[in-house]
Amino acid sequence: MAYTFEIWGHRGCNNNDHFQNSLSAFKHAFENAQGFETDCVKSKDNKVFHIHDTWYGGTYLEYEIRKNLKEASAEFIGDRRIDELNSVDAGSLIIKDGSAIPKFDELLDLWEKHQDKTINLELKGEDVLKPVLDALSARNIPLDHEKIVYSSFAHQPLLELRKKVATAKIAMLYALYNQDKGQMYPWSKSKNKLDDYYHYTPLRKEFIDQEMIGSINPDFFCFEAESYLFHAKPYIDELYPDKSIVLWTYGAQVKVHDNEKVVSALKDAELTKNIHAIIVDYPDEMKEALS
């Protein structure tokens, strides 16, 4: 049986020809996938950019924006975060493929030609929700556009979004099943950022907050592929038998299309009956592996 779920690019796409979270990656995903996920961060003056700036190692958080930048830009930013730079300085950063870090408006310019494709906006940076919504409103783009999905490991902003935009498309992100709960913004001085909803939440039954899920009423859960398919599926199916799921894959699975165990599971109609999409670095190769 042919697969029925969508294939979305991860950070646009991230392969030998296109660097993650670049305009080139976005263009490729628009032309070769049914949508893509990208990381949303903000500058000090609340302008939205796209770059992967933090990495959760299961027990600790690493601020790793420098890994995505050319040497001169990495030296320029030093130990600062992007939310400590103004938009002019942030916009001058050059990523590994030699292009400037993309601005949200540049992504939206591309999307205007591909509005049949989904853009999954991961709210990666602290307090980035309002700047994202403001940027969309400034362009008269409906905040509940059917092809815009908002996701975050921080669940509190998703609750705020649900209260502001009742019909927004929301995906609750979870960490790997075998990771620990870890704080998302350890540098934050705001007390309300220290509660449980600003943590990476592992995909284990004891961490499934049914009250929070009920309040957010997400359109999708967003689970790491192997954590869901081979570990969490029984209790997720028990608690939420009809909830649509988006699967994500991560660095250790860059070539998930070569993972025979995952590909075989994705070809199983029963295992994937609730899967809406899978997010992968190599969308073209994933399509071929599943055909």
Long-range contacts (C-beta under 8 A, 24 or more apart in sequence): 1-267, 1-269, 2-291, 3-266, 3-267, 3-272, 3-290, 4-269, 4-272, 5-266, 5-272, 5-275, 5-276, 5-277, 5-278, 6-33, 6-34, 6-35, 6-118, 6-276, 6-277, 6-278, 7-33, 7-34, 7-277, 7-278, 7-280, 7-283, 7-286, 7-287, 7-290, 8-33, 8-34, 8-35, 8-36, 8-37, 8-118, 8-120, 8-246, 8-277, 8-278, 8-279, 8-280, 8-283, 9-33, 9-35, 9-36, 9-37, 9-279, 9-280, 9-281, 9-283, 10-36, 10-37, 10-248, 10-249, 10-279, 10-280, 10-281, 11-36, 11-37, 11-38, 11-39, 11-50, 11-52, 11-281, 12-36, 12-38, 13-281, 13-282, 13-283, 14-254, 14-281, 14-282, 15-281, 15-282, 18-97, 19-68, 19-95, 19-96, 19-97, 19-99, 20-52, 20-68, 20-281, 21-50, 21-51, 21-52, 21-68, 21-95, 21-101, 21-102, 22-95, 22-97, 22-99, 22-102, 23-99, 23-102, 23-106, 23-107, 23-110, 24-97, 24-99, 26-102, 26-107, 26-110, 27-110, 29-117, 29-283, 30-110, 30-111, 30-113, 30-114, 30-117, 31-114, 32-283, 32-284, 33-117, 33-283, 34-117, 34-118, 34-277, 35-117, 35-118, 35-119, 35-120, 35-147, 35-277, 36-117, 36-118, 36-119, 36-120, 36-279, 36-283, 37-120, 37-122, 37-151, 37-248, 37-279, 38-107, 38-119, 38-120, 38-121, 38-122, 39-122, 39-124, 40-104, 40-121, 40-122, 40-123, 40-124, 40-125, 40-128, 40-132, 41-82, 41-83, 41-124, 41-125, 41-128, 42-82, 42-83, 42-125, 42-127, 42-128, 42-131, 43-82, 43-83, 43-85, 43-86, 43-87, 43-89, 43-90, 44-83, 44-84, 44-85, 44-86, 44-87, 45-86, 45-87, 46-130, 46-131, 46-134, 47-87, 47-90, 47-91, 47-103, 47-104, 47-131, 48-103, 48-104, 48-128, 48-131, 48-132, 48-135, 49-82, 49-87, 49-90, 49-91, 49-101, 49-102, 49-103, 49-104, 50-101, 50-102, 50-103, 50-104, 50-107, 51-82, 51-93, 51-95, 51-101, 51-102, 52-124, 53-81, 53-82, 53-124, 53-125, 54-124, 54-184, 56-153, 56-175, 56-179, 56-182, 56-184, 56-200, 58-175, 58-176, 58-178, 58-179, 58-180, 58-182, 59-179, 59-180, 59-182, 60-182, 61-182, 61-183, 61-184, 61-186, 68-95, 68-96, 69-93, 69-94, 69-95, 69-96, 70-94, 70-95, 70-96, 70-98, 81-187, 82-125, 83-125, 83-126, 104-132, 104-135, 105-135, 105-139, 108-135, 108-136, 108-139, 108-141, 115-147, 116-147, 117-147, 118-147, 118-148, 118-149, 118-277, 119-147, 119-148, 119-149, 120-149, 120-150, 120-151, 120-171, 120-246, 120-279, 121-148, 121-149, 121-150, 121-151, 122-151, 122-152, 122-173, 123-150, 123-151, 123-152, 123-154, 123-157, 123-158, 124-152, 126-184, 126-185, 126-188, 126-193, 128-157, 129-157, 129-160, 129-161, 133-161, 133-164, 133-165, 143-168, 144-168, 144-169, 145-169, 149-219, 149-220, 149-246, 151-220, 151-222, 151-246, 153-184, 153-199, 153-200, 153-201, 154-184, 154-197, 154-198, 154-199, 155-197, 155-201, 155-209, 155-212, 155-216, 156-195, 156-197, 156-198, 158-216, 158-218, 159-197, 159-212, 159-215, 159-216, 162-215, 162-216, 162-217, 169-219, 169-220, 170-216, 170-217, 170-218, 170-219, 170-220, 171-218, 171-219, 171-220, 171-221, 171-222, 171-246, 172-213, 172-216, 172-218, 172-220, 172-221, 172-222, 173-222, 173-248, 174-201, 174-202, 174-203, 174-207, 174-221, 174-222, 174-223, 174-224, 174-227, 175-200, 175-201, 175-202, 175-203, 175-224, 176-202, 176-203, 176-224, 176-227, 176-250, 177-202, 177-203, 177-204, 177-224, 177-227, 177-231, 177-232, 178-202, 178-227, 181-207, 203-227, 203-228, 203-231, 203-232, 204-232, 205-232, 205-235, 208-235, 208-236, 208-239, 210-239, 213-240, 218-243, 219-244, 220-244, 220-245, 220-246, 220-276, 221-245, 221-246, 222-246, 222-247, 222-248, 223-247, 223-248, 224-248, 224-249, 224-250, 225-249, 225-253, 225-256, 225-262, 225-278, 226-253, 226-262, 229-262, 229-265, 229-266, 229-271, 230-261, 230-265, 233-271, 237-274, 241-274, 242-274, 243-274, 244-274, 244-275, 244-276, 245-274, 245-275, 245-276, 246-275, 246-276, 246-277, 246-278, 246-279, 247-275, 247-277, 247-278, 247-279, 248-278, 248-279, 249-278, 249-279, 249-280, 249-281, 254-281, 254-282, 255-281, 255-282, 255-285, 256-280, 256-281, 256-282, 256-286, 257-282, 257-285, 257-286, 257-288, 257-289, 258-289, 263-289, 263-290, 266-290
